[in-house]
Amino acid sequence: MRSASPALAILLLIVLAPLSAQAASVPPAPDEDGVWVIDAANVLSSSQFDSLNTLCNDLYLETGRPIVVLTIESFGDYGWYQNGEEEYAIFAFDEYGIMDDAGQDKAILVFMSEQDRRFWTELGGGYAGENRDAYVQSVFDNDVKPLLGDDLWYEGLLAAVNGMEPVLKGEDFNWISWMWMGALPILLVMVLSVAAFQVKRAHTPHLKAWGDAAPSAFRDTAAINRAIISNIAVSKEDGLTERQVERLNKWEGVIGDEMGDPMVNTFRKLDKILGGSDFDMSLEKYQAEMENVRNAKKLEQAFGESKGRLTSLAIMISVVTFLILYSLGISLWHNWNYNIFDAILYVVNTFWYIEDTALVGCCCGLPLVLLVGTYIWTNDAYRTAGVSRPEDDLDEEMQLVEG
């Protein structure tokens, strides 16, 4: 016989679902006008209630936009079992029919469940599209949460209402203040840029000196390398093939990737023949070339130090510029009066929320800015030096001489 249990379960769900929805409720609304605090949890003393309600009423009289404070002991007392604080706050907002005088749905509900230790600030639909979420969250994180965490109910609710005052008054964003505060860090970037070019000018002699010395140094090193290899090839030609000897005699003296596999294999064969032993050869006739190369090495070292300082400076300026411009963008997006520290703190606080646009933009944008900035400055250093082949390394070319 087929069991009727599944059908019975479905029937019970259909019957009980409306009952559970009907069971959800909110505390009774105040009977008197001018009462904006509904303290069903009884967490406020009489004086605290009056003080908080006076603040809410004053804000309403000034703006025509109500802010209602609702406290309950627990969700279970009002038949709320399935969803969280945000959904209940929306439910209560609609149940009370909170609306501003202009009918723009610009009202606010501050909600707290004491035993569940849940808090939510719900803004009316009139604030949709104004990017208020980040500001509301910052008020909770910085002003409300520390107080509620210590069971300072009145202080926490008061901080929440005070934090929403700029939203009610429409003072969320001030273009003049934003531009003034933004002008200061932008001025800092300009000062850093001027300083960077002054530093670059100071290092230009080191860059140009290496650029002037590099061509002759590489030519002299190549000439010495050719002489060394020619002497080795002559003395060890018995162990080499005719083709290998010919290849060594035609070698231009440049060590690097351009040697090609046949030449590399020939050098390996030559090294095997030598067996790691030293090869004595007088370089007295190349003293002038050797002196030129040694001087060039010093200039190359000075060039490297100057390039390193300029690169570090480029990285610093790139980071500062990016943080300033990016924080300006964040403050504009979230309707904040600009504060670079608040903007950076916002990115840090949202670090674990990878979907947040601030974090994604920072993680993608900053490395790109560093890469581009460093590339431009580094190549500018080589361009200033006039070095056509920055990948050349004089130490690498002198391996035969010093080895």
NUTORDO-119572 format. One line per 8 residues: their letters; for each residue x, y negated, z of N, C-alpha, C. Coordinates in pm, whole numbers, m for minus. Atoms other than C-alpha are relative to their C-alpha. Example, Ala and Ser with C-alpha at 12.3 -4.5 7.8 and 13.67 -1.06 7.14 Angstrom:
BEGIN
AS	89 119 0 1230 450 780 90 m120 0; m82 119 m6 1367 106 714 m77 m109 73
! end
This chain:
BEGIN
MRSASPAL	86 120 0 0 0 0 88 m123 0; m82 120 12 141 m346 m94 m18 m87 123; 5 85 m120 230 m568 200 m57 m137 m35; 60 133 20 39 m894 237 82 m110 65; m80 98 m75 317 m1065 435 45 m118 m86; m42 115 81 462 m1279 146 m115 m94 m31; 114 85 32 118 m1401 48 m45 m78 122; 40 67 m124 37 m1480 410 96 m112 35
AILLLIVL	m100 103 m31 362 m1670 454 m20 m123 m87; 21 112 91 295 m1882 147 m125 m77 40; 124 65 m42 m59 m1950 268 22 m86 123; m28 77 m121 70 m2061 607 77 m127 m32; m76 119 39 319 m2297 443 m91 m105 m61; 92 94 65 44 m2452 233 m89 m67 103; 92 55 m101 m181 m2496 535 73 m90 99; m72 73 m105 85 m2617 780 73 m121 m52
APLSAQAA	m75 114 53 269 m2854 545 m73 m131 19; 69 127 m25 m3 m3121 556 m6 m34 147; 7 26 m143 m31 m3075 933 128 m60 52; m128 51 m47 343 m3134 983 20 m143 m46; m14 137 49 329 m3443 764 m88 m94 80; 90 84 m78 29 m3575 958 52 m19 142; m47 9 m138 206 m3507 1287 103 m110 17; m99 106 m10 479 m3761 1208 m70 m132 29
SVPPAPDE	65 125 m40 399 m4094 1371 105 m98 49; m87 104 m54 545 m4415 1507 m65 m56 126; 60 64 m118 497 m4597 1839 m100 m107 m43; 101 102 35 198 m4833 1844 64 m135 m25; m48 135 29 256 m5175 1694 m47 m96 109; 41 98 m103 242 m5474 1932 m133 m66 m38; 129 65 22 m100 m5634 1975 15 m151 m14; m17 145 m1 37 m5985 2018 88 m45 m117
DGVWVIDA	m86 60 101 183 m6211 1753 131 m44 64; m129 46 m50 548 m6302 1788 77 104 78; m72 m109 m68 649 m5965 1934 62 88 m109; m74 m71 105 916 m5802 1720 81 118 53; m75 m109 m62 1068 m5554 1966 m98 106 48; 82 m114 m42 907 m5211 2010 91 97 73; m95 m78 m81 1098 m5048 2295 m69 123 58; 66 m122 m45 929 m4708 2311 92 88 83
ANVLSSSQ	m96 m80 m78 1247 m4558 2461 24 m59 138; m18 68 m130 1237 m4804 2754 148 m13 39; m143 19 m28 1607 m4878 2726 32 m144 37; m23 141 m27 1563 m5252 2780 m71 m42 128; 66 60 m116 1494 m5436 3102 m94 m110 m49; 95 104 39 1225 m5703 3103 72 m123 m54; m73 119 45 1476 m5984 3069 72 27 m132; m66 m34 125 1666 m5802 2796 m100 3 m116
FDSLNTLC	106 m4 101 1342 m5740 2607 m35 m142 m45; 39 138 34 1246 m6108 2626 110 m70 m79; m111 66 67 1592 m6224 2520 13 48 m145; m13 m55 135 1609 m5990 2220 m119 m42 m87; 118 38 77 1253 m6067 2115 2 m148 m37; m11 143 30 1316 m6442 2139 92 m23 m119; m92 12 112 1612 m6405 1904 m67 41 m131; 69 m46 120 1404 m6206 1655 m107 m100 m44
NDLYLETG	106 95 33 1117 m6455 1675 57 m131 m55; m64 123 50 1348 m6755 1629 46 19 m145; m44 m27 137 1495 m6593 1318 m118 3 m96; 118 m5 86 1148 m6529 1182 m55 m140 m25; 52 136 15 1032 m6886 1248 88 m84 m92; m93 77 82 1344 m7020 1077 2 45 m145; m18 m54 136 1350 m6792 774 m129 51 m65; 121 m62 55 999 m6649 737 20 146 m31
RPIVVLTI	m32 m141 25 1163 m6306 728 13 72 134; m2 m68 m130 1093 m6068 1017 113 101 12; m91 m109 m33 1346 m5841 1184 m59 71 120; 67 m80 m102 1185 m5565 1389 101 96 63; m86 m94 m73 1369 m5366 1658 m87 111 55; 78 m116 m44 1235 m5015 1721 91 100 69; m74 m106 m70 1362 m4768 1983 m98 111 37; 78 m115 m45 1229 m4417 2051 92 89 83
ESFGDYGW	m83 m92 m79 1343 m4148 2292 58 110 m87; m49 m106 88 1365 m3873 2033 m93 15 m119; 81 m24 118 1242 m3774 1691 m115 96 31; 102 m99 m31 1053 m3481 1840 m125 m59 62; 117 63 m62 825 m3714 2037 m99 m50 m104; 87 56 104 686 m3839 1707 m11 94 m121; 23 m100 103 676 m3516 1511 94 m8 m119; m97 16 110 987 m3590 1307 110 105 16
YQNGEEEY	m91 m113 m19 1181 m3267 1260 91 26 m120; m69 m47 120 1296 m3228 902 109 m95 m50; m92 97 58 1479 m3548 812 71 m80 108; m83 74 m94 1721 m3793 971 m48 m140 25; 34 135 m43 1733 m4149 1091 m38 m92 m115; 32 89 112 1730 m4314 750 m142 21 m47; 134 m30 48 1414 m4137 641 m106 m46 100; 98 44 m100 1239 m4211 972 m10 m152 0
AIFAFDEY	3 146 4 1339 m4578 952 m84 m48 m118; 81 36 117 1190 m4597 602 m148 28 27; 137 m37 m35 879 m4417 728 m62 m104 94; 50 100 m96 842 m4660 1021 m19 m135 m68; 9 127 73 908 m4958 794 m132 m7 m76; 124 m3 79 618 m4854 572 m123 7 90; 114 m14 m90 391 m4757 862 m38 m134 64; 27 131 m61 424 m5099 1024 m35 m106 m104
GIMDDAGQ	29 97 105 389 m5274 690 78 m129 16; m82 119 m25 676 m5510 763 20 m76 m132; m9 80 122 677 m5795 511 32 m144 37; m32 141 m24 817 m6146 487 m114 m88 m47; 110 92 32 596 m6452 447 m13 m24 m150; 4 26 144 691 m6496 80 m42 122 m80; 39 m122 70 590 m6139 m3 108 58 m88; m112 m49 81 938 m6061 m139 60 130 54
DKAILVFM	m49 m122 m65 985 m5753 82 142 m19 53; m130 28 m61 1282 m5919 250 m18 m4 151; 11 m17 m145 1247 m5787 603 97 108 42; m100 m94 m51 1469 m5574 826 m56 75 120; 35 m82 m116 1408 m5288 1069 128 56 61; m113 m56 m74 1670 m5203 1333 m55 114 84; 58 m119 m63 1602 m4848 1454 104 77 80; m89 m82 m81 1751 m4635 1732 m80 110 69
SEQDRRFW	55 m112 m76 1668 m4290 1873 98 32 111; m94 m7 m113 1818 m4273 2221 57 140 20; m49 m134 m31 1839 m3899 2290 69 65 m120; m64 m54 120 1925 m3812 1932 128 m75 m35; m117 84 24 2187 m4087 1938 16 m29 m149; 2 35 142 2093 m4203 1592 m41 m147 m14; 26 142 22 2088 m4557 1458 m7 m26 m149; 10 36 141 1984 m4713 1131 m53 m142 m15
TELGGGYA	52 131 36 1933 m5058 984 m56 10 m140; 69 m12 128 1678 m5054 704 m38 m137 m54; 32 125 66 1652 m5345 463 m115 22 m98; 113 m9 91 1336 m5412 264 44 6 m145; m32 m17 141 1321 m5345 m107 38 m129 m71; m36 127 61 1363 m5715 m179 149 m25 m3; m146 15 m2 1732 m5679 m99 69 96 m97; m61 m96 93 1784 m5406 m358 76 m74 m109
GENRDAYV	m81 61 105 2056 m5488 m607 92 m110 47; m85 108 m53 2228 m5737 m377 126 53 69; m124 m61 m53 2501 m5493 m266 21 m32 148; m8 29 m143 2427 m5525 105 51 118 82; m31 m120 m78 2514 m5170 207 134 m10 71; m133 7 m61 2882 m5235 269 2 m96 118; 5 97 m110 2808 m5539 485 m73 59 120; 77 m61 m109 2543 m5355 689 84 107 70
QSVFDNDV	m85 m104 m59 2784 m5065 739 113 m60 82; m109 63 m74 3063 m5299 849 m49 m56 133; 58 49 m126 2833 m5458 1110 m15 116 98; 18 m117 m87 2752 m5113 1244 135 51 52; m130 m57 m39 3112 m4988 1244 75 m89 97; m84 91 m77 3269 m5298 1395 m69 m58 123; 69 72 m108 2999 m5449 1618 m96 87 80; 108 m74 m66 2723 m5200 1697 47 133 58
KPLLGDDL	m38 m136 m40 2876 m4853 1716 79 6 130; m75 m7 m127 3131 m4926 1993 m88 m22 122; 87 30 m114 2854 m5063 2217 m98 114 25; 94 m112 m17 2600 m4788 2155 73 125 47; m78 m115 m45 2875 m4533 2206 22 1 150; m13 12 m146 2906 m4662 2564 m135 m16 68; 138 11 m52 2525 m4655 2614 m37 m142 38; 37 140 m21 2511 m5034 2608 m108 m34 m102
WYEGLLAA	108 8 98 2173 m5032 2438 m33 m144 m37; 37 138 28 2083 m5397 2474 109 m71 m80; m111 67 68 2427 m5518 2370 13 48 m144; m10 m53 136 2431 m5286 2069 m111 m50 m91; 112 50 80 2084 m5389 1950 14 m149 m26; m22 144 17 2168 m5755 2006 105 m25 m109; m104 14 102 2484 m5714 1796 m56 30 m139; 60 m34 129 2278 m5552 1520 m85 m115 m54
VNGMEPVL	85 112 42 2028 m5839 1512 85 m119 m40; m90 111 34 2303 m6101 1520 72 25 m132; m71 m33 123 2483 m5918 1242 m86 m17 m123; 91 15 114 2173 m5934 1021 m45 m143 m22; 41 140 14 2126 m6308 1074 42 m60 m134; m37 56 131 2331 m6405 764 m84 55 m115; 82 m59 106 2124 m6164 554 m137 m65 m3; 132 64 m7 1796 m6312 677 4 m144 m49
KGEDFNWI	m11 141 38 1920 m6666 621 51 m20 m142; m52 13 135 2061 m6590 280 136 m62 m6; m134 59 m6 2407 m6699 391 107 105 m26; m91 m112 20 2567 m6380 269 121 m33 m84; m111 27 92 2785 m6543 10 10 m149 m25; m25 142 19 2941 m6886 m28 110 m15 m104; m97 9 109 3112 m6958 m359 117 m91 35; m108 94 m33 3306 m7255 m226 98 65 97
SWMWMGAL	m87 m68 m97 3437 m7057 71 78 111 m67; m66 m112 67 3513 m6759 m151 116 m50 m86; m105 52 87 3711 m6967 m400 113 m62 81; m104 61 m82 3895 m7155 m125 88 107 64; m77 m107 m62 3995 m6840 60 77 79 m105; m69 m73 105 4084 m6673 m268 115 m78 m60; m107 82 57 4299 m6967 m376 130 16 76; m121 m11 m82 4541 m6917 m87 85 121 m39
PILLVMVL	m84 m114 42 4653 m6562 m175 45 m10 m145; m43 18 139 4657 m6648 m545 119 m95 m6; m114 91 m9 4888 m6938 m457 124 75 46; m112 m82 m47 5104 m6685 m272 60 79 m116; m49 m75 116 5129 m6476 m589 81 m90 m91; m73 94 85 5236 m6783 m784 136 m33 59; m127 28 m67 5503 m6863 m525 95 118 m15; m83 m119 15 5629 m6504 m536 51 14 m143
SVAAFQVK	m42 m10 140 5639 m6514 m915 112 m98 m31; m107 99 20 5844 m6834 m916 128 48 65; m118 m51 m70 6078 m6683 m658 63 116 m77; m51 m114 77 6108 m6369 m871 82 m46 m119; m74 50 115 6216 m6566 m1175 130 m70 42; m124 59 m51 6468 m6756 m964 102 108 31; m89 m113 m30 6611 m6427 m842 53 61 m130; m42 m55 129 6618 m6297 m1198 107 m88 m65
RAHTPHLK	m99 91 56 6805 m6607 m1309 134 15 70; m124 m16 m76 7058 m6555 m1030 74 127 m39; m61 m128 36 7117 m6197 m1144 34 9 m149; m23 m4 145 7131 m6281 m1515 148 14 m37; m142 m18 35 7514 m6321 m1519 47 145 11; m39 m141 m16 7554 m5964 m1387 m58 84 m115; 63 m76 108 7310 m5836 m1647 72 m23 m132; m65 33 126 7477 m6019 m1935 145 49 m4
AWGDAAPS	m141 m44 m3 7829 m5930 m1819 11 146 m40; m1 m142 38 7752 m5560 m1844 m38 16 m147; 40 m8 140 7576 m5614 m2175 112 m37 m95; m112 41 85 7882 m5790 m2316 112 104 1; m112 m94 m13 8125 m5529 m2185 m33 140 m49; 40 m137 30 7925 m5217 m2266 46 50 m138; m37 m55 132 7986 m5187 m2645 146 38 m12; m143 m31 12 8365 m5207 m2628 40 112 95
AFRDTAAI	m32 m106 m96 8374 m4985 m2318 m39 137 m55; 42 m128 58 8176 m4711 m2493 88 38 m119; m89 m30 114 8394 m4743 m2805 134 50 50; m130 m43 m53 8713 m4716 m2599 m10 138 62; 18 m132 m62 8577 m4420 m2404 m10 108 m108; 12 m97 109 8483 m4245 m2728 136 27 m64; m133 m18 59 8833 m4304 m2867 87 88 88; m79 m82 m93 8994 m4157 m2554 m50 144 m3
NRAIISNI	57 m135 4 8755 m3860 m2563 45 75 m126; m43 m64 125 8842 m3791 m2927 147 42 9; m143 m33 m12 9215 m3802 m2847 20 122 88; m14 m113 m92 9177 m3561 m2556 m42 130 m68; 51 m122 63 8967 m3310 m2750 88 43 m117; m88 m35 112 9194 m3328 m3055 125 70 49; m119 m63 m57 9497 m3244 m2841 m32 139 53; 37 m132 m52 9313 m2958 m2670 m24 97 m116
AVSKEDGL	31 m88 114 9189 m2821 m3003 127 48 m69; m126 m38 63 9543 m2823 m3146 72 104 83; m76 m91 m87 9693 m2648 m2845 m72 133 21; 76 m122 m26 9413 m2391 m2815 m71 52 m126; 70 m36 123 9325 m2339 m3180 1 150 m27; m3 m145 22 9421 m1971 m3165 m127 66 52; 122 m60 m57 9112 m1902 m2955 m127 m51 m64; 117 59 63 8881 m2104 m3178 m8 40 m147
TERQVERL	17 m26 143 8738 m2039 m3519 37 m125 m78; m35 115 85 8835 m2261 m3808 m113 m103 m2; 116 89 2 8484 m2403 m3811 m8 m80 129; 6 68 m129 8502 m2486 m3442 108 m108 11; m109 100 m1 8839 m2662 m3481 m39 m120 m85; 42 108 89 8700 m2862 m3770 m108 m86 67; 108 73 m66 8394 m2953 m3566 55 m90 110; m59 80 m108 8608 m3073 m3274 77 m119 m57
NKWEGVIG	m77 109 61 8830 m3281 m3504 m91 m111 m55; 93 100 54 8525 m3453 m3652 m89 m63 108; 85 52 m109 8364 m3518 m3314 27 m148 23; m13 145 m15 8298 m3891 m3255 31 m44 142; m39 35 m136 8374 m3875 m2884 m114 m42 92; 116 39 m80 8020 m3940 m2757 m61 124 63; 60 m111 m74 7890 m3706 m2487 m147 m31 25; 142 24 m24 7514 m3666 m2468 m86 93 m81
DEMGDPMV	96 m85 69 7202 m3522 m2623 23 5 m150; m19 6 144 7313 m3625 m2972 109 96 m49; m108 m91 41 7595 m3367 m2972 m54 117 m82; 56 m112 74 7366 m3091 m3098 47 134 55; m32 m133 m54 7370 m2720 m3016 133 56 m49; m130 m55 44 7668 m2621 m3237 117 m62 76; m109 66 m71 7890 m2880 m3070 2 42 147; 7 m43 m140 7768 m2783 m2723 58 140 14
NTFRKLDK	m54 m136 m4 7846 m2417 m2796 151 0 m19; m145 11 20 8192 m2516 m2919 69 m45 128; m57 47 m126 8259 m2704 m2596 m2 111 105; 6 m111 m95 8147 m2402 m2395 110 102 m31; m108 m92 38 8387 m2184 m2593 135 m56 42; m126 65 m37 8666 m2434 m2532 21 6 151; m10 m5 m146 8590 m2444 m2160 34 142 46; m30 m139 m35 8599 m2064 m2148 146 33 m28
ILGGSDFD	m141 m23 34 8940 m2062 m2319 91 m62 105; m82 68 m102 9076 m2314 m2070 m9 72 134; 15 m77 m123 8940 m2097 m1790 2 m84 125; 3 88 m117 8896 m2393 m1559 133 m61 34; m132 57 m29 9266 m2482 m1573 7 m144 m49; m18 140 39 9381 m2843 m1600 78 m8 m131; m72 25 124 9502 m2981 m1928 70 m135 14; m79 122 m18 9782 m3233 m1894 19 m70 m133
MSLEKYQA	m18 82 120 9787 m3514 m2144 27 m143 44; m33 138 m34 9947 m3854 m2120 m94 m96 m72; 89 101 56 9707 m4144 m2170 65 m138 5; m71 127 m13 9977 m4408 m2148 m30 m93 m117; 26 85 116 9908 m4533 m2500 m142 m58 1; 137 49 m10 9547 m4588 m2396 m22 m83 126; 13 76 m124 9620 m4804 m2090 m95 m119 m15; 88 116 21 9447 m5109 m2239 m146 43 m4
EMENVRNA	137 m50 8 9138 m4906 m2323 m50 46 137; 39 m47 m132 9138 m4745 m1977 m34 m117 92; 25 117 m84 9159 m5086 m1808 m134 m64 m37; 127 56 47 8871 m5211 m2020 m118 82 51; 108 m88 m46 8660 m4910 m1926 m20 m14 150; 12 15 m145 8737 m4948 m1554 m72 m130 36; 69 127 m25 8632 m5312 m1559 m148 9 m37; 140 m16 43 8318 m5217 m1749 m80 81 102
KKLEQAFG	70 m79 m101 8234 m4958 m1483 m41 m85 118; 36 92 m109 8243 m5228 m1216 m119 m87 m40; 112 82 49 8015 m5443 m1428 m128 82 m10; 117 m87 7 7786 m5146 m1483 m59 21 138; 48 m15 m136 7765 m5094 m1108 m73 m125 47; 66 125 m37 7682 m5462 m1054 m133 m14 m73; 124 2 77 7422 m5434 m1330 m106 88 67; 94 m91 m65 7263 m5134 m1157 m56 m57 129
ESKGRLTS	47 61 m125 7247 m5317 m824 m99 m113 m29; 90 111 35 7090 m5623 m986 m133 53 m53; 123 m58 53 6842 m5411 m1178 m83 61 111; 73 m58 m112 6751 m5227 m858 m72 m104 82; 65 107 m77 6682 m5551 m673 m118 m58 m76; 109 54 81 6473 m5683 m959 m117 98 m8; 106 m100 4 6280 m5356 m980 m77 2 131; 66 3 m131 6209 m5363 m605 m89 m123 13
LAIMISVV	78 123 m4 6094 m5722 m637 m124 13 m88; 114 m20 89 5871 m5626 m929 m107 87 65; 95 m87 m69 5712 m5347 m725 m74 m78 108; 63 77 m107 5648 m5581 m432 m103 m98 m56; 92 98 58 5491 m5850 m650 m120 71 m62; 110 m75 61 5283 m5590 m836 m99 45 107; 87 m47 m108 5148 m5447 m509 m80 m116 59; 67 116 m60 5070 m5789 m358 m105 m56 m96
TFLILYSL	94 54 99 4908 m5913 m679 m121 90 m14; 112 m93 14 4699 m5599 m715 m93 m7 121; 83 2 m121 4579 m5604 m353 m82 m128 8; 72 128 m7 4486 m5971 m373 m113 m3 m103; 102 5 104 4301 m5948 m704 m108 105 23; 97 m106 m23 4138 m5619 m612 m90 m32 118; 81 38 m115 4025 m5746 m272 m94 m114 m35; 91 104 49 3883 m6054 m444 m119 62 m72
GISLWHNW	107 m68 72 3686 m5825 m670 m96 72 93; 85 m70 m96 3559 m5615 m378 m89 m97 74; 79 98 m74 3448 m5922 m185 m110 m59 m87; 101 54 91 3267 m6057 m490 m109 103 m26; 97 m107 27 3101 m5721 m559 m95 21 118; 81 m25 m119 2980 m5685 m200 m56 m127 63; 53 126 m52 2883 m6050 m156 61 m39 134; m71 39 m122 3146 m6111 113 68 m134 m22
NYNIFDAI	m93 111 1 3313 m6437 197 139 60 8; m125 m72 21 3665 m6346 97 89 5 123; m100 m23 m104 3901 m6198 352 78 124 m43; m78 m111 54 4184 m5982 221 13 115 99; m15 m105 m101 4219 m5795 551 m127 84 11; 126 m75 m3 3849 m5702 559 m13 89 m123; 11 m78 123 3867 m5586 198 90 123 5; m93 m114 m10 4174 m5369 259 m49 99 104
LYVVNTFW	54 m88 m104 4018 m5233 580 m118 80 m54; 113 m70 60 3709 m5144 380 48 118 m84; m55 m108 81 3918 m4938 138 53 112 89; m54 m99 m93 4093 m4765 430 m113 79 65; 111 m66 m68 3763 m4689 605 m76 95 m91; 71 m87 95 3621 m4531 289 94 99 m66; m104 m83 62 3934 m4325 223 m51 140 m31; 43 m138 19 3759 m3990 262 m121 12 m92
YIEDTALV	117 m4 87 3464 m4089 42 46 m27 m143; m63 14 131 3612 m4024 m298 m96 m59 m102; 92 56 97 3292 m4130 m472 m7 m152 10; 6 145 m17 3335 m4483 m341 84 m69 m107; m68 67 110 3428 m4718 m623 126 m72 45; m119 72 m49 3673 m4910 m404 120 93 7; m112 m94 m13 3884 m4604 m330 45 50 m137; m35 m50 132 3868 m4468 m684 78 m105 m79
GCCCGLPL	m68 107 71 3965 m4804 m828 139 m25 52; m132 24 m60 4251 m4846 m583 96 112 m37; m88 m114 28 4390 m4495 m637 40 4 m148; m31 m2 144 4372 m4535 m1016 74 m127 m43; m54 128 46 4458 m4902 m1048 138 m31 50; m129 37 m58 4751 m4943 m812 117 72 m66; m113 m64 71 4977 m4674 m967 19 m53 m141; m11 52 136 4896 m4810 m1312 69 m136 0
VLLVGTYI	m62 132 m10 4989 m5164 m1207 149 14 32; m140 m22 m35 5312 m5038 m1048 79 49 m121; m69 m57 116 5401 m4839 m1359 24 m107 m106; m13 102 104 5335 m5124 m1601 94 m111 45; m85 108 m49 5496 m5390 m1382 146 38 5; m139 m45 m8 5809 m5187 m1318 60 21 m138; m49 m23 137 5839 m5088 m1685 37 m132 m67; m26 130 63 5816 m5450 m1799 126 m63 56
WTNDAYRT	m117 64 m63 6072 m5575 m1548 128 74 m33; m121 m78 28 6316 m5290 m1605 47 m21 m143; m37 21 140 6308 m5326 m1982 44 m143 m25; m44 139 13 6340 m5702 m1943 145 m14 45; m140 4 m46 6662 m5643 m1749 94 50 m109; m83 m51 110 6803 m5433 m2035 2 m98 m117; 6 96 110 6684 m5690 m2288 88 m121 30; m86 112 m40 6855 m5968 m2091 147 37 m15
AGVSRPED	m139 m45 11 7173 m5761 m2079 41 21 m145; m33 m25 140 7150 m5691 m2449 52 140 m22; m44 m139 14 7214 m5320 m2394 m100 72 m89; 91 m62 96 7069 m5139 m2692 m32 144 36; 23 m140 m37 7102 m4791 m2541 9 13 151; m6 m3 m145 7011 m4813 m2171 14 139 58; m14 m135 m52 7012 m4436 m2146 146 44 10; m142 m34 m8 7390 m4432 m2194 53 m26 141
DLDEEMQL	m60 12 m133 7588 m4380 m1876 151 11 m17; m145 2 19 7954 m4475 m1870 67 111 79; m57 m110 m79 8026 m4222 m1595 m9 132 m75; 17 m123 77 7888 m3946 m1815 100 6 m116; m92 4 113 8102 m4057 m2108 145 20 44; m138 m10 m49 8415 m4054 m1888 30 133 67; m22 m129 m64 8381 m3693 m1775 133 62 m42; m126 m59 47 8674 m3582 m1990 120 m72 60
VEG	m112 78 m52 8897 m3865 m1870 23 29 148; m12 m15 m145 8824 m3815 m1501 m3 145 43; 9 m142 m36 8776 m3438 m1515 131 68 m7
! end
